[in-house]
Amino acid sequence: MTFSLLIVGAVIGLALLVGIPVVIVFALAGREGRSGALATVGVVAAVLLAIGLVVALGAGMLYVRTQQVAVHQRDLEIRAMETARADEIRRLATTIEWSADETNPAEVLDDRGVASEEPTGPFDADSEQASANEASVEYVVYAAGDQVGRSVAERPDWAAETERMDGIEWNHTRVLASQPWATIDEAEAELARRTTQELAAYLRHTTPEVSSFTIPLSLVEDTGIVARRCLVTESMQIGEFSEPIHRVYWELEYDPEVSHVLTASWREQVVERRLIWLGGGVGALTVLLGSLGVYSRLNEATGGRYRGRLRVAAGAVCLAVGLAATMLA
């Protein structure tokens, strides 16, 4: 929307810059007796400017709409990738677990494929699996705003909780867990998107008048809502290869300060939109009054001989402004 408004402002400014010399030329032409040809040129120029305004506005609106559709499709693709990745990881984990259960631990083969004669002793699958998991899982906890975390032996208790947002006040916590990702940045990006959705949903629930508020990703950090973070890195064995899988936990802490930051940002957006509408309205009114003024001046300068053409030019400009306002509304 902002992009289209910028295009409209640029076209209106160009029309005014071109219109001022045209008015001067018309005034001089009326005195010199060459008003007929110049009036025709002026009509064509006004019509072309009006068409250009409508085309530019339509292109801007189409661009914005295309960007919105692209963002929506990208979100759908990311969700599909997250679901497919989680399903693949669960499938691989199930396959590995099934293969381990089917293996006979008493039959240990050496490099030549012959059963080893060394005693194997009792085999505890649960303890072996637990030892493997402990050795391949790393836990790193970050405090709010810290870039360097500290390693811990096990996942914190708070990372296992998932308290729902069922309160009506800004005083509770919420834990979000990402899907398994190949990189930490992908896991963090997923939680950042989900946090904006959580904030928007809760804000709509508590403050209905801000239902149209678009929460940017940068506001997640500005609010300080992320109290703690936990990074869990697991090594998944796939055949002969070991791949790290990252999962991130965020503890969101809702308090009055978060509400104040969100409300202040919403007010800034409202003020910005109102200023844009006010500027657009003033610009449209200026164009309309300018068109009427130019029409009156040229009609007087030409003695009313080209009144029809001048009306067409003024009508084209007014129509373009009206279409622009309608499309923006």
C-alpha positions as CSV (number, residue, x, y, z in Angstrom):
1,M,0.0,0.0,0.0
2,T,2.8,2.4,0.9
3,F,4.5,1.7,-2.4
4,S,1.4,2.5,-4.4
5,L,0.9,5.7,-2.5
6,L,4.4,6.7,-3.3
7,I,3.7,6.1,-7.0
8,V,0.6,8.2,-6.8
9,G,2.4,11.0,-5.1
10,A,5.2,10.9,-7.7
11,V,2.7,11.0,-10.6
12,I,0.7,13.8,-9.0
13,G,3.9,15.8,-8.4
14,L,5.0,15.2,-12.0
15,A,1.6,16.3,-13.2
16,L,1.8,19.5,-11.2
17,L,5.4,20.2,-12.5
18,V,4.2,19.7,-16.1
19,G,0.9,21.5,-15.6
20,I,2.5,24.8,-14.4
21,P,4.5,25.3,-17.7
22,V,1.4,24.3,-19.7
23,V,-0.6,27.0,-18.0
24,I,2.1,29.6,-18.7
25,V,2.2,28.5,-22.4
26,F,-1.6,28.7,-22.7
27,A,-1.6,32.1,-21.2
28,L,1.1,33.3,-23.6
29,A,-0.6,31.5,-26.5
30,G,-3.9,33.3,-25.9
31,R,-2.2,36.6,-26.3
32,E,-0.2,35.6,-29.4
33,G,-3.1,34.1,-31.3
34,R,-1.8,30.5,-31.4
35,S,-4.2,29.2,-28.8
36,G,-5.9,26.7,-31.1
37,A,-3.0,24.4,-31.7
38,L,-1.7,24.8,-28.2
39,A,-5.1,24.1,-26.6
40,T,-5.3,20.9,-28.5
41,V,-1.8,19.9,-27.3
42,G,-2.9,20.8,-23.8
43,V,-6.0,18.6,-24.0
44,V,-3.9,15.7,-25.2
45,A,-1.3,16.2,-22.5
46,A,-4.0,16.4,-19.8
47,V,-5.6,13.2,-21.0
48,L,-2.3,11.4,-21.2
49,L,-1.4,12.6,-17.7
50,A,-4.7,11.3,-16.4
51,I,-4.2,7.9,-18.1
52,G,-0.7,7.7,-16.7
53,L,-2.0,8.4,-13.2
54,V,-4.5,5.6,-13.4
55,V,-2.0,3.2,-15.0
56,A,0.7,4.0,-12.4
57,L,-1.8,3.5,-9.6
58,G,-3.1,0.3,-11.0
59,A,0.5,-1.0,-11.4
60,G,1.3,0.0,-7.8
61,M,-1.8,-1.8,-6.5
62,L,-1.0,-4.9,-8.6
63,Y,2.6,-4.9,-7.3
64,V,1.4,-4.7,-3.7
65,R,-1.2,-7.5,-4.3
66,T,1.5,-9.6,-6.0
67,Q,3.8,-9.2,-3.0
68,Q,1.1,-10.1,-0.6
69,V,0.3,-13.3,-2.5
70,A,3.9,-14.2,-2.7
71,V,4.4,-13.8,1.0
72,H,1.3,-15.9,1.7
73,Q,2.5,-18.6,-0.7
74,R,5.9,-18.5,0.9
75,D,4.3,-19.0,4.3
76,L,2.4,-22.0,3.0
77,E,5.5,-23.5,1.5
78,I,7.4,-23.0,4.8
79,R,4.7,-24.7,6.7
80,A,4.6,-27.6,4.2
81,M,8.4,-27.9,4.5
82,E,8.2,-27.9,8.3
83,T,5.6,-30.7,8.3
84,A,7.4,-32.8,5.7
85,R,10.7,-32.4,7.6
86,A,9.1,-33.4,10.9
87,D,7.4,-36.4,9.2
88,E,10.7,-37.5,7.6
89,I,12.6,-37.2,11.0
90,R,9.9,-39.3,12.7
91,R,10.0,-41.8,10.0
92,L,13.8,-42.1,10.1
93,A,13.8,-42.3,13.9
94,T,11.1,-45.1,13.8
95,T,13.2,-47.0,11.1
96,I,16.4,-46.7,13.2
97,E,14.5,-47.9,16.3
98,W,12.9,-50.8,14.5
99,S,16.3,-51.8,13.0
100,A,17.9,-51.7,16.5
101,D,15.1,-53.9,17.9
102,E,15.4,-56.5,15.1
103,T,19.2,-56.9,15.6
104,N,20.3,-59.9,17.6
105,P,22.8,-58.4,20.1
106,A,24.3,-61.9,21.0
107,E,25.6,-62.2,17.4
108,V,28.5,-59.8,17.0
109,L,30.2,-60.1,13.6
110,D,33.8,-59.1,13.0
111,D,35.1,-57.4,9.8
112,R,35.2,-60.8,7.9
113,G,31.5,-61.5,8.7
114,V,32.3,-64.3,11.2
115,A,30.7,-64.4,14.6
116,S,33.0,-63.2,17.3
117,E,34.0,-65.7,20.0
118,E,34.4,-63.0,22.7
119,P,31.5,-63.0,25.2
120,T,29.2,-60.1,24.7
121,G,27.6,-60.2,28.2
122,P,24.1,-59.0,28.9
123,F,22.7,-56.3,26.6
124,D,20.5,-53.5,27.9
125,A,18.9,-51.8,24.9
126,D,17.3,-49.1,27.0
127,S,20.6,-48.1,28.7
128,E,22.5,-48.2,25.5
129,Q,19.9,-46.0,23.7
130,A,19.9,-43.6,26.7
131,S,23.7,-43.3,26.6
132,A,23.7,-42.7,22.9
133,N,21.0,-40.0,23.3
134,E,22.9,-38.3,26.2
135,A,26.1,-38.3,24.2
136,S,24.5,-36.8,21.0
137,V,22.2,-34.1,22.5
138,E,23.5,-30.7,23.6
139,Y,21.5,-28.1,25.5
140,V,22.4,-24.4,25.5
141,V,20.4,-21.8,27.4
142,Y,20.3,-18.1,26.6
143,A,19.0,-15.3,28.8
144,A,17.0,-12.5,27.4
145,G,19.0,-10.6,24.8
146,D,22.2,-12.6,25.3
147,Q,24.1,-13.8,22.2
148,V,26.3,-16.3,24.2
149,G,24.6,-19.0,26.1
150,R,25.7,-21.6,28.7
151,S,25.7,-25.3,28.2
152,V,23.5,-27.4,30.6
153,A,23.3,-31.1,31.2
154,E,19.6,-31.5,30.3
155,R,16.7,-29.6,29.0
156,P,15.4,-27.0,31.4
157,D,12.0,-27.7,33.1
158,W,10.5,-24.5,31.6
159,A,11.3,-25.7,28.1
160,A,9.0,-28.7,28.7
161,E,6.0,-26.6,29.7
162,T,3.5,-25.3,27.2
163,E,1.1,-23.1,29.1
164,R,-1.7,-21.8,26.9
165,M,-2.7,-18.2,26.6
166,D,-6.0,-18.5,28.5
167,G,-5.7,-15.4,30.7
168,I,-7.1,-12.0,30.1
169,E,-4.2,-10.0,31.6
170,W,-0.7,-9.5,30.3
171,N,0.8,-11.6,33.2
172,H,1.6,-15.1,32.1
173,T,4.2,-17.1,30.2
174,R,4.1,-19.1,27.0
175,V,6.6,-21.6,25.7
176,L,7.0,-22.1,21.9
177,A,8.9,-25.0,20.4
178,S,10.2,-25.1,16.9
179,Q,10.2,-28.0,14.5
180,P,13.5,-29.7,13.9
181,W,15.6,-27.8,11.4
182,A,19.0,-28.2,9.8
183,T,20.2,-24.7,10.9
184,I,19.6,-22.6,14.0
185,D,18.6,-19.6,11.9
186,E,15.7,-21.5,10.3
187,A,14.4,-22.6,13.8
188,E,14.7,-19.0,15.1
189,A,12.9,-17.6,12.0
190,E,10.0,-20.1,12.6
191,L,9.6,-19.0,16.2
192,A,9.8,-15.3,15.2
193,R,6.9,-15.7,12.7
194,R,4.9,-17.7,15.3
195,T,5.6,-15.1,17.9
196,T,4.1,-12.3,15.8
197,Q,1.1,-14.5,15.2
198,E,0.7,-15.1,18.9
199,L,1.1,-11.4,19.7
200,A,-1.5,-10.4,17.0
201,A,-4.0,-13.1,18.2
202,Y,-3.7,-12.1,21.9
203,L,-3.8,-8.4,21.1
204,R,-7.0,-8.9,19.1
205,H,-8.4,-10.8,22.0
206,T,-7.6,-8.2,24.7
207,T,-7.8,-5.0,22.6
208,P,-10.3,-5.4,19.7
209,E,-9.7,-1.9,18.3
210,V,-6.2,-2.9,17.2
211,S,-7.4,-5.8,15.1
212,S,-5.9,-4.4,11.9
213,F,-2.4,-4.0,13.5
214,T,0.4,-5.6,11.4
215,I,3.2,-6.7,13.8
216,P,6.6,-6.6,12.1
217,L,9.3,-9.1,13.0
218,S,11.5,-6.4,14.4
219,L,8.9,-5.7,17.1
220,V,9.5,-9.2,18.6
221,E,13.0,-8.1,19.8
222,D,11.8,-4.6,20.7
223,T,9.1,-5.8,23.1
224,G,11.6,-8.0,25.0
225,I,8.9,-10.7,25.2
226,V,11.5,-13.5,24.8
227,A,12.6,-14.1,28.4
228,R,14.7,-17.2,27.8
229,R,15.8,-19.4,24.9
230,C,17.0,-22.9,24.8
231,L,18.8,-24.5,21.9
232,V,18.7,-28.3,21.6
233,T,21.1,-29.9,19.1
234,E,20.7,-33.6,18.4
235,S,22.9,-35.7,16.2
236,M,20.9,-38.0,13.9
237,Q,22.6,-41.0,12.5
238,I,21.5,-41.7,9.0
239,G,23.5,-44.7,7.6
240,E,27.2,-43.7,7.9
241,F,26.5,-40.0,8.3
242,S,25.7,-38.0,11.3
243,E,23.6,-34.8,10.8
244,P,22.9,-32.2,13.4
245,I,19.2,-31.3,14.0
246,H,18.4,-28.1,15.8
247,R,15.2,-27.4,17.9
248,V,14.7,-24.0,19.6
249,Y,12.5,-23.2,22.6
250,W,11.3,-19.7,23.5
251,E,9.8,-18.7,26.7
252,L,7.5,-15.7,26.1
253,E,6.7,-13.6,29.1
254,Y,3.7,-11.4,28.8
255,D,3.7,-8.3,31.1
256,P,2.3,-4.7,31.0
257,E,5.5,-3.5,29.3
258,V,4.9,-5.7,26.3
259,S,1.4,-4.3,26.0
260,H,2.7,-0.8,26.2
261,V,5.2,-1.4,23.4
262,L,2.6,-3.0,21.1
263,T,0.1,-0.3,21.7
264,A,2.7,2.4,21.1
265,S,3.7,0.8,17.8
266,W,0.0,0.4,16.8
267,R,-0.5,4.1,17.4
268,E,2.5,5.0,15.2
269,Q,1.0,2.9,12.4
270,V,-2.4,4.6,12.8
271,V,-0.8,8.1,12.8
272,E,1.3,7.2,9.7
273,R,-1.8,5.9,7.8
274,R,-3.8,9.0,8.7
275,L,-1.0,11.3,7.6
276,I,-0.8,9.4,4.3
277,W,-4.5,9.7,3.8
278,L,-4.4,13.4,4.7
279,G,-1.6,14.0,2.3
280,G,-3.4,12.1,-0.4
281,G,-6.6,14.0,0.2
282,V,-4.8,17.4,0.1
283,G,-3.0,16.4,-3.0
284,A,-6.2,15.3,-4.7
285,L,-8.0,18.5,-3.7
286,T,-5.1,20.5,-5.0
287,V,-5.3,18.7,-8.3
288,L,-9.0,19.3,-8.6
289,L,-8.9,22.9,-7.7
290,G,-5.9,23.4,-10.0
291,S,-7.8,21.8,-12.8
292,L,-10.7,24.1,-12.3
293,G,-8.5,27.1,-12.1
294,V,-6.6,26.2,-15.3
295,Y,-9.9,25.6,-17.0
296,S,-11.3,28.9,-16.0
297,R,-8.1,30.8,-17.0
298,L,-7.7,29.1,-20.3
299,N,-11.4,29.5,-21.1
300,E,-11.1,33.2,-20.4
301,A,-7.9,33.5,-22.4
302,T,-9.3,31.8,-25.5
303,G,-12.6,33.6,-25.3
304,G,-14.6,30.4,-24.9
305,R,-13.7,29.1,-28.4
306,Y,-12.2,25.8,-27.0
307,R,-14.4,25.3,-24.1
308,G,-15.3,21.7,-25.1
309,R,-11.7,20.6,-25.3
310,L,-10.8,22.3,-22.0
311,R,-13.8,20.6,-20.3
312,V,-12.5,17.2,-21.6
313,A,-9.1,17.9,-20.2
314,A,-10.4,19.0,-16.8
315,G,-12.8,16.1,-16.7
316,A,-10.0,13.6,-17.5
317,V,-7.9,15.0,-14.6
318,C,-10.9,14.9,-12.2
319,L,-11.8,11.3,-13.3
320,A,-8.2,10.2,-12.7
321,V,-8.2,11.6,-9.2
322,G,-11.6,10.0,-8.5
323,L,-10.4,6.6,-9.7
324,A,-7.2,6.9,-7.7
325,A,-9.2,7.7,-4.5
326,T,-11.6,4.8,-5.2
327,M,-8.8,2.3,-5.8
328,L,-7.0,3.4,-2.6
329,A,-10.3,3.1,-0.6
